C-alpha cells in the first residue's frame, strides 16, 4: 500500500501524498526517515514532529482510502479510423507490421468512413464533444477519402448539435502543399512522427527519411496559428541519450513534444530492466533541460511532464485510463471494430463492425471494468491515479493479459511522474517567491 511517495529529483526532495494529490518539498532527513534510514535520535524526533503535523492535517494516512467508484455508461466518445493499412515507410519498430496489421494492404472507403461517423454520432448519447483520429499505416496515402469523411462529419455533427474534433497521425512524407493546406484550413490536430537526430531517426525509420520529412513538418507547423500538434518520437535501446533528440527537435523550432519508449518483447533494440538506471538518469537530464528553457522564457511542452496538482485526471480516467474497448474503438479499412489501434488484428479482440456496432458486449464490459483495482499491483502503486493501470494493449502484448501491466512501462511511468511532480513543485515555489 502506497499512500505517499518520497523521492529526490532536480536536486531537491519531495513528498507526494497520493489520495489528496498534494506535493510537499521536504528536507533530506525527512526523505531518509520515510525511506527507513537510521537517523540520530534528535533528528528523528524532529522529523516525526513534522510528519505528525501533516498527519493531523489529514495527510500521510496509514490506511488505504476507500475504492473510488463511478457509473460509466457505454456510450462512444471516440473512434480511430484506419484510413490506410499501407505505409510509405518501413519503420523497424512498427506495431502495425509496417502498415497492414498482419492483414491486407488496403485503404478505407468513404462508405466505411461514413458508417463509422454515423455509428459515433448515434452511439455517443449525451456527449457533445467527440474525437475522430485518422491513423494507419499512413492515412495521407488516402487523403481524398479523409477529406470526404471530414466534410461529411462537419455536416452531420451540425445536424446533431455535436462537435467532432479531428486528429491525424502522419509520418510526414506526404505532407505536401495540398495536404498541408487541407489540414491547416480544417484545423485538424496533428501527431507528427520523428525520432530526433538524423542518424537516430534514419536508423529506425529508414535511410534518408529525416531529409524527406523534416521540411514538410516545419512547413505544416509554420502554417498553424495555434499549437494543435504534437511531435511524437520513439526512443529505443539504441538512443538512451534521448535528451539529445529532444534538444534537436527543440532546435528545429518545435515546441510540442513527446518521446515514447519502444514496446517490444524480442527485438535487439527493446528496453529491459538492465536499461533502467541509464534511462532514469536520462530523464533527470531531460528535466534539467526542460527547466532551463522554461526559466529562460523559452519553454516547451513535453507531454509526460505536463500535470496539474489542482485538478489532476478526472475520476474515470484516474481509474480506467484511455477508455479503449469501452468508449473508444479503432476501425479497420474493412469496417471492423477493435478496442484500439494497437489491438487491431490480434486474435480474440474483434468487437464488431461499423454496420452492426459493438456485438461483443462481454469483451466491452471486461474492458469497462478493467480499473486499476483489478490490475496486478496497481492498487498499491503510488502513481496509480496518473498511470490508471497502464496501457491495456502493452500489458496484453508483454504478459498476455490486460490485467498484468508491463513492468518496464510501470517503472518508466513512475520515473516520468517523479520528474513531472518535481518540475511542478519548483514552478510553484518560484512563483510564490516572486509574489512574496
C-alpha positions as CSV (number, residue, x, y, z in Angstrom):
1,X,0.0,0.0,0.0
2,X,1.5,3.3,-1.1
3,X,-0.4,6.4,0.1
4,X,2.6,8.6,-0.3
5,X,5.9,8.6,-2.1
6,X,9.2,10.4,-1.1
7,X,11.8,11.0,-3.8
8,X,14.7,13.1,-5.0
9,X,14.6,15.0,-8.3
10,X,16.3,18.1,-9.7
11,X,18.5,18.3,-6.6
12,X,15.5,18.6,-4.2
13,X,13.4,16.2,-2.0
14,X,9.7,15.9,-2.4
15,X,6.8,14.1,-0.7
16,X,3.7,13.3,-2.7
17,X,0.5,12.4,-0.9
18,X,-1.4,10.2,-3.2
19,X,-5.1,10.4,-2.1
20,X,-5.0,14.2,-1.9
21,X,-2.8,14.8,-4.9
22,X,-0.7,17.1,-2.7
23,X,3.0,17.7,-3.1
24,X,5.4,18.9,-0.4
25,X,9.1,19.9,-0.7
26,X,10.9,18.3,2.2
27,X,14.4,18.2,3.7
28,X,16.8,15.3,3.2
29,X,16.4,13.9,6.8
30,X,12.6,13.6,6.2
31,X,13.2,11.8,2.9
32,X,15.7,9.5,4.7
33,X,13.3,8.8,7.5
34,X,10.5,7.9,5.1
35,X,12.8,5.6,3.3
36,X,13.7,3.8,6.6
37,X,17.2,5.2,7.0
38,X,18.7,5.2,10.5
39,X,18.9,8.7,11.9
40,X,20.2,10.2,15.1
41,X,17.5,10.3,17.8
42,X,17.3,14.1,17.9
43,X,16.9,14.4,14.2
44,X,14.4,11.5,14.2
45,X,12.3,13.2,16.8
46,X,12.2,16.5,14.8
47,X,11.2,14.6,11.7
48,X,8.4,12.7,13.5
49,X,7.1,16.0,14.8
50,X,6.9,17.5,11.3
51,X,5.2,14.4,9.9
52,X,2.7,14.3,12.7
53,X,1.7,17.8,11.8
54,X,0.9,16.6,8.3
55,X,-1.0,13.6,9.7
56,X,-3.1,15.9,11.8
57,X,-4.0,17.8,8.7
58,X,-5.2,14.6,7.0
59,X,-2.1,13.7,5.0
60,X,0.0,10.6,5.2
61,X,-2.8,8.3,6.3
62,X,-1.9,4.7,7.1
63,X,-5.0,3.0,5.8
64,X,-5.9,2.9,2.1
65,X,-8.6,5.2,1.0
66,X,-11.9,3.6,0.1
67,X,-12.1,2.4,-3.5
68,X,-13.4,5.1,-5.9
69,X,-16.4,4.2,-8.0
70,X,-18.3,5.8,-10.8
71,X,-21.0,4.8,-13.2
72,X,-19.6,4.7,-16.7
73,X,-22.3,4.5,-19.4
74,X,-21.4,2.5,-22.6
75,X,-21.5,5.5,-25.0
76,X,-19.0,6.2,-27.7
77,X,-16.6,9.2,-27.3
78,X,-14.0,8.5,-30.0
79,X,-13.1,6.4,-33.0
80,X,-9.7,5.8,-34.5
81,X,-10.2,5.5,-38.3
82,X,-7.5,3.4,-40.0
83,X,-7.7,5.3,-43.3
84,X,-4.9,3.2,-44.8
85,X,-3.4,-0.1,-43.9
86,X,-0.4,0.7,-46.0
87,X,2.6,2.9,-45.5
88,X,5.4,4.6,-47.4
89,X,8.0,3.9,-44.7
90,X,9.1,0.6,-43.2
91,X,9.9,1.5,-39.6
92,X,11.6,-1.3,-37.7
93,X,9.6,-0.9,-34.5
94,X,6.2,-0.5,-36.2
95,X,3.5,-2.4,-34.3
96,X,1.3,-2.3,-37.4
97,X,3.8,-4.6,-39.3
98,X,4.8,-1.6,-41.5
99,X,1.1,-0.9,-42.3
100,X,-1.2,-3.9,-42.8
101,X,-1.5,-5.0,-39.1
102,X,-0.9,-8.6,-40.3
103,X,-3.6,-8.4,-43.0
104,X,-4.0,-6.9,-46.4
105,X,-2.5,-3.6,-47.6
106,X,-5.7,-1.6,-48.3
107,X,-7.4,1.8,-47.9
108,X,-10.6,2.7,-46.2
109,X,-13.5,3.6,-48.5
110,X,-15.7,6.6,-47.9
111,X,-18.6,4.3,-47.3
112,X,-16.9,2.7,-44.4
113,X,-15.8,6.1,-43.0
114,X,-19.3,7.4,-43.4
115,X,-20.8,4.4,-41.5
116,X,-18.2,4.9,-38.8
117,X,-19.2,8.5,-38.2
118,X,-22.9,7.6,-38.3
119,X,-22.2,5.0,-35.6
120,X,-20.2,7.5,-33.5
121,X,-23.0,10.1,-33.7
122,X,-25.7,7.6,-33.0
123,X,-24.0,5.9,-30.0
124,X,-22.5,8.9,-28.3
125,X,-25.6,9.6,-26.3
126,X,-25.4,13.0,-24.5
127,X,-21.8,13.6,-25.3
128,X,-21.3,16.7,-27.3
129,X,-17.5,16.7,-27.8
130,X,-16.3,13.7,-29.9
131,X,-13.0,12.6,-31.3
132,X,-12.0,11.1,-34.6
133,X,-8.4,10.1,-35.2
134,X,-7.1,9.3,-38.7
135,X,-4.5,6.6,-38.4
136,X,-2.7,4.0,-40.4
137,X,-0.4,2.8,-41.8
138,X,-0.1,6.3,-43.3
139,X,-3.5,8.0,-43.6
140,X,-2.3,10.6,-46.1
141,X,-2.0,7.7,-48.6
142,X,-5.8,8.0,-48.7
143,X,-6.1,11.8,-48.5
144,X,-9.1,12.2,-50.7
145,X,-11.2,9.8,-48.6
146,X,-10.0,11.6,-45.5
147,X,-11.3,14.8,-47.0
148,X,-14.6,13.3,-47.8
149,X,-15.0,11.9,-44.3
150,X,-14.2,15.3,-42.7
151,X,-16.6,17.1,-44.9
152,X,-19.4,14.6,-44.1
153,X,-18.6,14.8,-40.4
154,X,-18.8,18.6,-40.5
155,X,-22.3,18.5,-41.9
156,X,-23.6,15.6,-39.8
157,X,-22.3,17.0,-36.5
158,X,-24.0,20.3,-37.1
159,X,-27.3,18.5,-37.6
160,X,-26.8,16.6,-34.3
161,X,-25.6,19.6,-32.4
162,X,-22.3,18.0,-31.6
163,X,-18.6,18.7,-32.3
164,X,-16.2,16.2,-33.8
165,X,-12.5,17.1,-33.2
166,X,-10.4,15.5,-35.9
167,X,-6.7,14.4,-35.4
168,X,-4.4,12.8,-38.0
169,X,-1.2,10.9,-37.3
170,X,1.4,11.0,-40.1
171,X,5.0,10.2,-40.8
172,X,5.2,13.4,-42.8
173,X,6.3,12.0,-46.1
174,X,3.2,13.1,-47.9
175,X,2.7,16.4,-46.1
176,X,2.9,18.2,-49.5
177,X,1.3,21.7,-50.1
178,X,-2.1,20.2,-50.9
179,X,-2.2,18.1,-47.7
180,X,-0.9,21.0,-45.6
181,X,-3.5,23.4,-46.9
182,X,-6.3,21.0,-46.1
183,X,-5.1,20.0,-42.7
184,X,-4.4,23.6,-41.6
185,X,-7.6,25.0,-43.1
186,X,-9.7,22.3,-41.4
187,X,-7.7,22.8,-38.2
188,X,-7.1,19.1,-37.9
189,X,-4.8,18.4,-35.0
190,X,-1.6,16.6,-36.0
191,X,0.6,13.9,-34.5
192,X,3.8,14.1,-36.4
193,X,6.3,11.2,-36.2
194,X,10.0,12.0,-36.0
195,X,12.5,10.4,-33.6
196,X,15.0,13.2,-33.3
197,X,18.6,13.5,-34.7
198,X,19.0,12.4,-38.3
199,X,21.1,9.3,-37.6
200,X,18.7,8.2,-34.8
201,X,15.6,8.7,-36.9
202,X,17.0,7.0,-40.0
203,X,18.2,4.0,-38.1
204,X,14.7,3.0,-37.2
205,X,12.5,4.8,-39.8
206,X,14.6,4.3,-42.9
207,X,17.7,5.8,-44.5
208,X,17.0,9.3,-45.9
209,X,13.6,9.6,-44.2
210,X,14.8,12.5,-42.0
211,X,15.6,14.7,-45.0
212,X,12.3,13.8,-46.7
213,X,10.2,14.5,-43.6
214,X,11.6,17.5,-41.7
215,X,11.0,20.2,-44.3
216,X,7.3,19.1,-44.5
217,X,6.9,19.1,-40.8
218,X,8.4,22.5,-40.4
219,X,6.2,23.9,-43.1
220,X,2.9,22.5,-41.7
221,X,3.7,23.7,-38.2
222,X,4.7,27.2,-39.5
223,X,1.2,27.4,-41.1
224,X,-0.6,26.9,-37.8
225,X,-1.6,29.9,-35.7
226,X,-2.4,27.6,-32.8
227,X,-0.3,24.8,-31.4
228,X,-2.6,21.9,-32.2
229,X,0.1,19.4,-33.0
230,X,2.5,17.0,-31.2
231,X,5.8,15.9,-32.5
232,X,5.9,12.2,-31.3
233,X,9.2,10.3,-31.3
234,X,10.2,6.9,-30.1
235,X,13.4,6.0,-28.2
236,X,14.9,2.6,-28.1
237,X,18.0,0.9,-26.5
238,X,19.9,2.4,-29.4
239,X,19.4,6.0,-28.3
240,X,19.3,6.1,-24.5
241,X,20.8,9.6,-24.7
242,X,17.4,10.8,-25.9
243,X,17.7,14.2,-24.3
244,X,19.8,15.0,-27.3
245,X,16.9,14.1,-29.5
246,X,14.5,16.3,-27.6
247,X,17.1,19.1,-27.8
248,X,17.5,18.6,-31.6
249,X,13.7,18.8,-32.1
250,X,13.7,22.0,-29.9
251,X,16.4,23.5,-32.1
252,X,14.3,22.8,-35.1
253,X,11.7,25.2,-33.6
254,X,9.3,22.5,-32.5
255,X,7.7,23.2,-29.1
256,X,5.0,20.5,-28.6
257,X,7.0,17.3,-28.0
258,X,6.5,13.7,-26.9
259,X,9.1,10.9,-26.8
260,X,7.8,7.4,-26.0
261,X,9.7,4.3,-25.0
262,X,9.6,1.5,-27.6
263,X,7.5,-1.5,-26.6
264,X,8.8,-4.9,-27.9
265,X,9.4,-8.3,-26.4
266,X,12.2,-9.7,-28.6
267,X,13.9,-7.0,-30.7
268,X,17.5,-6.2,-30.0
269,X,16.6,-2.6,-29.5
270,X,13.9,-3.3,-26.8
271,X,14.1,-1.8,-23.4
272,X,14.8,-4.1,-20.4
273,X,15.4,-3.8,-16.7
274,X,19.1,-3.6,-17.5
275,X,18.5,-0.1,-19.0
276,X,16.6,1.3,-16.0
277,X,19.5,3.2,-14.4
278,X,20.6,4.7,-17.7
279,X,17.0,5.7,-18.6
280,X,16.2,7.2,-15.2
281,X,19.4,9.3,-15.4
282,X,18.4,10.5,-18.8
283,X,15.0,11.6,-17.6
284,X,16.8,13.6,-14.9
285,X,18.9,15.2,-17.6
286,X,15.8,15.9,-19.7
287,X,14.1,17.5,-16.7
288,X,17.1,19.9,-16.3
289,X,16.9,20.8,-19.9
290,X,13.2,21.4,-19.7
291,X,13.6,23.6,-16.6
292,X,16.4,25.6,-18.1
293,X,14.4,26.5,-21.1
294,X,11.4,27.4,-19.0
295,X,13.5,29.7,-16.8
296,X,14.8,31.4,-19.9
297,X,11.3,32.2,-21.0
298,X,11.7,29.8,-24.0
299,X,9.9,26.8,-22.6
300,X,8.3,23.9,-24.4
301,X,5.7,21.3,-23.8
302,X,6.9,17.8,-23.1
303,X,3.8,15.5,-22.9
304,X,4.9,13.4,-19.9
305,X,5.9,16.4,-17.8
306,X,2.6,18.3,-18.0
307,X,0.5,17.7,-14.9
308,X,-1.9,19.6,-12.7
309,X,-1.9,19.3,-9.0
310,X,-5.0,21.5,-8.7
311,X,-7.2,19.2,-10.7
312,X,-5.5,16.1,-11.9
313,X,-7.2,13.5,-14.1
314,X,-10.9,13.2,-14.0
315,X,-12.3,10.2,-12.0
316,X,-13.0,7.8,-14.9
317,X,-9.5,8.5,-16.4
318,X,-7.9,8.0,-13.0
319,X,-9.4,4.6,-12.7
320,X,-9.5,3.2,-16.3
321,X,-7.2,5.3,-18.4
322,X,-8.0,5.9,-22.1
323,X,-11.3,4.0,-22.4
324,X,-10.1,1.6,-25.1
325,X,-12.6,-1.2,-25.7
326,X,-15.4,0.6,-23.9
327,X,-16.0,4.1,-25.3
328,X,-13.1,4.3,-27.8
329,X,-12.6,1.9,-30.7
330,X,-10.4,1.5,-33.8
331,X,-12.0,1.0,-37.2
332,X,-10.1,-1.0,-39.9
333,X,-10.5,-0.3,-43.6
334,X,-12.9,-3.2,-43.8
335,X,-15.1,-1.6,-41.1
336,X,-14.1,-4.0,-38.2
337,X,-14.1,-2.6,-34.7
338,X,-11.2,-3.3,-32.3
339,X,-10.5,-2.0,-28.7
340,X,-7.9,0.4,-30.0
341,X,-5.3,0.8,-32.8
342,X,-2.8,-1.5,-31.1
343,X,-5.3,-4.3,-30.8
344,X,-6.1,-4.4,-34.5
345,X,-5.5,-7.8,-35.9
346,X,-5.0,-9.5,-32.5
347,X,-6.9,-12.8,-32.2
348,X,-9.9,-12.6,-29.9
349,X,-10.3,-8.8,-29.9
350,X,-12.7,-8.3,-32.9
351,X,-15.6,-6.5,-31.3
352,X,-18.0,-5.7,-34.1
353,X,-18.2,-3.6,-37.2
354,X,-19.5,-0.2,-38.4
355,X,-22.7,-1.7,-39.8
356,X,-23.8,-3.7,-36.7
357,X,-22.0,-1.7,-34.0
358,X,-20.5,-3.4,-31.0
359,X,-21.6,-7.1,-30.9
360,X,-19.0,-8.4,-28.4
361,X,-20.7,-6.9,-25.3
362,X,-18.9,-9.3,-23.0
363,X,-15.5,-8.0,-24.0
364,X,-16.7,-4.5,-23.9
365,X,-17.9,-5.0,-20.3
366,X,-14.5,-6.5,-19.5
367,X,-12.6,-3.5,-20.7
368,X,-15.0,-1.2,-19.0
369,X,-14.5,-3.0,-15.7
370,X,-10.7,-3.1,-16.0
371,X,-10.0,-0.5,-13.4
372,X,-6.7,-0.1,-11.6
373,X,-8.2,-2.0,-8.7
374,X,-8.3,-5.2,-10.8
375,X,-4.9,-4.9,-12.3
376,X,-1.9,-6.7,-10.7
377,X,-0.1,-4.5,-8.3
378,X,-1.8,-1.3,-9.4
379,X,-3.9,-0.6,-6.3
380,X,-0.8,-0.5,-4.2
381,X,1.3,1.7,-6.5
382,X,1.9,5.4,-5.6
383,X,1.4,6.5,-9.2
384,X,-1.9,4.7,-9.6
385,X,-4.1,7.8,-10.3
386,X,-1.8,9.1,-13.0
387,X,-1.0,5.8,-14.6
388,X,-4.5,4.4,-14.3
389,X,-3.2,0.8,-14.6
390,X,-1.2,1.4,-17.7
391,X,-1.9,0.6,-21.4
392,X,-4.2,-2.4,-22.0
393,X,-2.5,-3.2,-25.3
394,X,1.0,-3.2,-23.9
395,X,0.0,-5.4,-21.0
396,X,-1.5,-7.9,-23.3
397,X,1.5,-7.8,-25.6
398,X,4.0,-8.3,-22.9
399,X,2.1,-10.5,-20.5
400,X,-0.9,-12.0,-22.3
401,X,-3.5,-10.2,-20.2
402,X,-4.9,-6.7,-19.9
403,X,-4.7,-7.3,-16.1
404,X,-0.9,-7.7,-15.9
405,X,0.8,-4.4,-16.6
406,X,4.1,-4.2,-18.4
407,X,6.7,-3.8,-15.6
408,X,9.1,-1.9,-17.7
409,X,6.4,0.5,-18.7
410,X,5.5,0.9,-15.0
411,X,9.0,1.8,-13.9
412,X,9.3,4.4,-16.7
413,X,6.0,5.9,-15.9
414,X,6.9,6.3,-12.2
415,X,10.2,8.0,-13.1
416,X,8.5,10.4,-15.6
417,X,5.9,11.2,-12.9
418,X,8.6,12.0,-10.4
419,X,10.2,14.4,-12.9
420,X,6.8,16.0,-13.6
421,X,6.0,16.4,-9.9
422,X,9.4,17.9,-9.2
423,X,9.1,20.4,-12.1
424,X,5.6,21.4,-10.9
425,X,6.9,21.8,-7.3
426,X,9.7,24.0,-8.4
427,X,7.4,26.1,-10.6
428,X,5.0,26.7,-7.8
429,X,7.8,27.5,-5.3
430,X,9.4,30.0,-7.7
431,X,6.1,31.7,-8.4
432,X,5.4,32.0,-4.7
433,X,8.9,33.6,-4.2
434,X,8.2,36.2,-6.9
435,X,4.8,37.0,-5.3
436,X,6.4,37.4,-1.9
